[in-house]
Amino acid sequence: MILHWRSPLIFAHRGASAHAPENTIAAFELAIQKKADVIELDTKLTADEQVVVIHDQTVDRTTDGTGKVNNLPLAALRELDAGSHFGKDFQNEPIPTLEEALEVCAGKIFINIELTNHMTPFDTLAKKVSQLIAHFALENHILISSFHPIPLRTFHQLSPTIPIGFLAKSGPAGFLSRSWLGRAIVHYQAIHPEKSDVSPNLVKKAHKYGQRVYPFTVNAPEEMAKLFSMGVDGIVTDDPALARQIFDASHSNFYDLSN
């Protein structure tokens, strides 16, 4: 299980999205190649209730199309180019289904599936994601996360053995998520705070309650080193290879200083 794996874990945010278009098979394969520990990806339902991997409510930013994801059927989404905006080498990269992403990742890497149905928290996304995880028998390789408590509670009722991560917005907006009330509402095993809200006290308190701390989204080397020094259990980053390099360097320096 992911929570029992070594710390700190390197989460590839939407795949290795610093070097490939986010939430695509190309980004996931690159993350595996770069030896990330976990792939973080985002899920939504299409108009015909298929689970696809995309972050935004609309396709406008990451494809050559327009419109809301939940207003478009899978067939229409599959016709869109989700790679050219990043670079010509990724031309015609499609929006993947969650099933395709799991096929690529199964047996190679842990997977953090974010439920991004914040606007429709009572839809069937949690149920369908739970069914796909069971289909691939990946229960021990998955962490489910969301900013919204309702999809997390729904998913936990369906798949109670799979760990939950509660995402917390930055500053005052995420205070409740980081507080005792957030723990009471969701009963999460990991908290995913915005990087600027992480402190030694937050890490200490989370560990007191047996919870892991996975801050997002950390791309600057100095921020990576600082968070590693606080004892976080992992970081979510667009550049997993850089994060591994920074951790290895800081780990080596720690032992050099102790001799």
Secondary structure per residue as TSV (DSSP state, phi and psi in degrees):
chain	resnum	aa	ss	phi	psi
A	1	M	-	360.0	146.3
A	2	I	G	-58.1	-36.4
A	3	L	G	-71.0	-16.3
A	4	H	G	-98.2	-0.5
A	5	W	S	-78.1	167.3
A	6	R	-	-59.5	153.3
A	7	S	S	-117.3	151.2
A	8	P	S	-83.3	150.8
A	9	L	E	-91.6	143.2
A	10	I	E	-101.1	112.5
A	11	F	E	-93.7	125.0
A	12	A	E	-85.9	105.4
A	13	H	E	-68.2	112.0
A	14	R	T	57.0	34.8
A	15	G	T	84.8	-167.3
A	16	A	T	-80.3	70.6
A	17	S	T	-76.5	-5.2
A	18	A	T	-74.7	-19.8
A	19	H	T	-126.9	1.3
A	20	A	S	-155.1	157.1
A	21	P	-	-61.7	132.0
A	22	E	T	-57.0	146.1
A	23	N	T	56.0	37.5
A	24	T	S	-121.1	162.6
A	25	I	H	-59.8	-37.4
A	26	A	H	-59.0	-42.6
A	27	A	H	-68.7	-34.8
A	28	F	H	-71.5	-43.2
A	29	E	H	-63.7	-37.8
A	30	L	H	-67.4	-38.0
A	31	A	H	-62.1	-40.5
A	32	I	H	-64.6	-43.5
A	33	Q	H	-61.5	-36.8
A	34	K	T	-83.1	5.0
A	35	K	T	65.4	38.2
A	36	A	-	-64.8	157.7
A	37	D	S	-88.7	-32.3
A	38	V	E	-140.1	140.1
A	39	I	E	-101.6	125.2
A	40	E	E	-97.8	130.4
A	41	L	E	-142.7	160.3
A	42	D	E	-112.0	141.4
A	43	T	E	-125.1	146.0
A	44	K	E	-146.8	165.1
A	45	L	E	-98.7	142.2
A	46	T	-	-82.6	177.5
A	47	A	T	-61.2	-31.0
A	48	D	T	-99.5	23.7
A	49	E	-	59.6	41.3
A	50	Q	-	-100.0	146.7
A	51	V	E	-90.8	119.3
A	52	V	E	-117.5	162.9
A	53	V	E	-105.6	105.1
A	54	I	-	-162.5	147.8
A	55	H	-	-89.4	-52.2
A	56	D	S	-73.3	160.4
A	57	Q	S	-67.5	-27.3
A	58	T	B	-117.6	167.8
A	59	V	S	-92.6	-0.3
A	60	D	T	-59.9	-44.6
A	61	R	T	-73.7	-36.9
A	62	T	T	-108.8	3.4
A	63	T	S	-138.6	179.9
A	64	D	S	-91.8	13.3
A	65	G	-	-110.9	-176.5
A	66	T	-	-138.7	156.0
A	67	G	S	119.4	162.8
A	68	K	B	-77.6	141.0
A	69	V	G	-58.2	-44.7
A	70	N	G	-77.2	0.4
A	71	N	G	-100.7	-4.4
A	72	L	S	-113.4	135.1
A	73	P	-	-73.5	162.3
A	74	L	H	-56.8	-41.7
A	75	A	H	-58.5	-40.0
A	76	A	H	-70.2	-39.5
A	77	L	H	-64.5	-34.5
A	78	R	H	-70.5	-17.6
A	79	E	T	-82.6	-9.9
A	80	L	S	-83.1	151.7
A	81	D	-	-97.0	111.7
A	82	A	S	-102.9	14.3
A	83	G	S	-121.5	-30.1
A	84	S	T	-62.9	-29.6
A	85	H	T	-63.0	-23.9
A	86	F	T	-87.7	-38.1
A	87	G	-	173.0	155.5
A	88	K	G	-65.1	-22.9
A	89	D	G	-66.8	-16.0
A	90	F	G	-112.3	20.6
A	91	Q	T	-57.3	135.4
A	92	N	T	70.1	16.2
A	93	E	-	-64.5	125.0
A	94	P	-	-86.7	164.9
A	95	I	-	-72.1	121.8
A	96	P	-	-83.4	155.5
A	97	T	B	-81.8	160.5
A	98	L	H	-62.8	-36.2
A	99	E	H	-58.7	-43.4
A	100	E	H	-64.7	-41.6
A	101	A	H	-63.9	-41.5
A	102	L	H	-66.7	-37.0
A	103	E	H	-60.7	-39.9
A	104	V	H	-71.2	-38.3
A	105	C	H	-91.0	-23.1
A	106	A	T	-54.8	128.0
A	107	G	T	80.0	-1.1
A	108	K	T	-115.8	-25.4
A	109	I	S	-164.9	154.6
A	110	F	E	-74.6	158.7
A	111	I	E	-132.5	127.1
A	112	N	E	-103.4	107.9
A	113	I	E	-96.8	117.4
A	114	E	E	-93.2	131.4
A	115	L	E	-90.1	111.0
A	116	T	-	-106.7	29.1
A	117	N	-	-88.2	51.6
A	118	H	S	-63.5	-32.8
A	119	M	S	-83.0	-18.8
A	120	T	-	-135.1	61.6
A	121	P	T	-65.9	-14.2
A	122	F	T	-100.1	10.6
A	123	D	S	-76.0	-170.3
A	124	T	S	-95.6	14.0
A	125	L	H	-59.0	-49.7
A	126	A	H	-57.4	-42.2
A	127	K	H	-64.0	-45.9
A	128	K	H	-69.0	-37.1
A	129	V	H	-64.7	-43.0
A	130	S	H	-58.7	-41.9
A	131	Q	H	-65.9	-40.1
A	132	L	H	-67.4	-39.6
A	133	I	H	-61.5	-43.1
A	134	A	H	-65.3	-39.0
A	135	H	H	-58.7	-39.5
A	136	F	T	-92.0	1.1
A	137	A	T	53.8	47.6
A	138	L	-	-106.7	19.4
A	139	E	G	-54.0	-33.8
A	140	N	G	-87.5	4.8
A	141	H	G	-123.1	14.6
A	142	I	E	-123.6	142.8
A	143	L	E	-124.8	130.6
A	144	I	E	-104.3	134.8
A	145	S	E	-137.2	161.1
A	146	S	E	-170.0	156.6
A	147	F	S	-81.4	-18.3
A	148	H	S	-104.3	129.0
A	149	P	H	-69.2	-30.0
A	150	I	H	-64.5	-49.7
A	151	P	H	-59.7	-34.7
A	152	L	H	-67.1	-43.6
A	153	R	H	-65.5	-39.8
A	154	T	H	-62.7	-46.1
A	155	F	H	-62.8	-42.1
A	156	H	H	-61.5	-36.1
A	157	Q	H	-64.8	-32.4
A	158	L	H	-82.8	-37.8
A	159	S	-	-135.4	73.5
A	160	P	T	-66.7	-15.7
A	161	T	T	-88.9	-10.7
A	162	I	S	-88.2	128.1
A	163	P	-	-67.0	153.0
A	164	I	E	-115.4	137.5
A	165	G	E	-118.8	127.9
A	166	F	E	-98.4	117.5
A	167	L	E	-80.2	138.2
A	168	A	E	-122.0	126.1
A	169	K	-	-65.1	163.5
A	170	S	S	-75.2	152.8
A	171	G	G	64.4	-151.6
A	172	P	G	-58.3	-31.1
A	173	A	G	-62.0	-26.6
A	174	G	G	-104.0	9.1
A	175	F	H	-60.1	-46.5
A	176	L	H	-62.6	-38.6
A	177	S	H	-62.1	-35.2
A	178	R	H	-85.5	-7.1
A	179	S	S	-94.4	179.8
A	180	W	H	-61.2	-29.9
A	181	L	H	-66.2	-39.9
A	182	G	H	-61.2	-41.8
A	183	R	H	-64.0	-37.4
A	184	A	H	-70.0	-36.0
A	185	I	H	-75.0	-42.1
A	186	V	H	-105.4	-27.8
A	187	H	-	55.8	50.3
A	188	Y	-	-81.5	158.3
A	189	Q	S	-100.2	-12.9
A	190	A	E	-145.1	145.9
A	191	I	E	-114.8	138.4
A	192	H	E	-115.2	85.8
A	193	P	E	-84.6	156.9
A	194	E	B	-65.2	140.2
A	195	K	G	-53.3	-36.7
A	196	S	G	-71.2	-14.0
A	197	D	G	-93.4	-3.2
A	198	V	-	-80.6	134.2
A	199	S	-	-141.6	162.6
A	200	P	H	-56.3	-34.5
A	201	N	H	-67.5	-41.8
A	202	L	H	-61.7	-43.8
A	203	V	H	-62.9	-44.8
A	204	K	H	-61.4	-43.8
A	205	K	H	-66.3	-43.2
A	206	A	H	-61.1	-44.4
A	207	H	H	-64.5	-32.6
A	208	K	H	-58.4	-36.3
A	209	Y	T	-93.1	9.1
A	210	G	T	74.8	24.9
A	211	Q	-	-107.6	148.4
A	212	R	E	-89.5	155.0
A	213	V	E	-121.3	117.1
A	214	Y	-	-125.8	86.0
A	215	P	-	-70.5	154.4
A	216	F	B	-131.7	168.9
A	217	T	-	-96.1	120.2
A	218	V	-	-109.0	111.0
A	219	N	-	-121.7	-20.3
A	220	A	S	-82.9	132.5
A	221	P	H	-54.9	-40.8
A	222	E	H	-67.1	-33.2
A	223	E	H	-70.4	-39.0
A	224	M	H	-59.2	-49.5
A	225	A	H	-61.8	-41.5
A	226	K	H	-62.8	-44.3
A	227	L	H	-68.5	-40.8
A	228	F	H	-59.1	-38.6
A	229	S	H	-68.1	-23.8
A	230	M	H	-79.6	-10.6
A	231	G	T	87.7	25.7
A	232	V	-	-63.5	158.4
A	233	D	S	-89.2	-4.1
A	234	G	E	169.8	168.9
A	235	I	E	-134.6	149.5
A	236	V	E	-99.9	122.7
A	237	T	E	-143.3	152.4
A	238	D	S	-77.6	-16.1
A	239	D	-	-127.9	80.1
A	240	P	H	-62.1	-32.9
A	241	A	H	-65.0	-41.8
A	242	L	H	-64.3	-42.4
A	243	A	H	-61.2	-41.1
A	244	R	H	-64.1	-41.1
A	245	Q	H	-62.1	-44.5
A	246	I	H	-66.1	-41.7
A	247	F	H	-64.1	-45.9
A	248	D	H	-60.0	-40.1
A	249	A	H	-67.5	-44.5
A	250	S	H	-68.7	-36.3
A	251	H	H	-64.7	-42.8
A	252	S	H	-65.0	-42.7
A	253	N	H	-64.6	-35.5
A	254	F	H	-59.7	-46.0
A	255	Y	H	-72.9	-31.5
A	256	D	H	-62.9	-39.7
A	257	L	H	-72.3	-24.0
A	258	S	H	-85.5	-9.7
A	259	N	-	-82.5	360.0
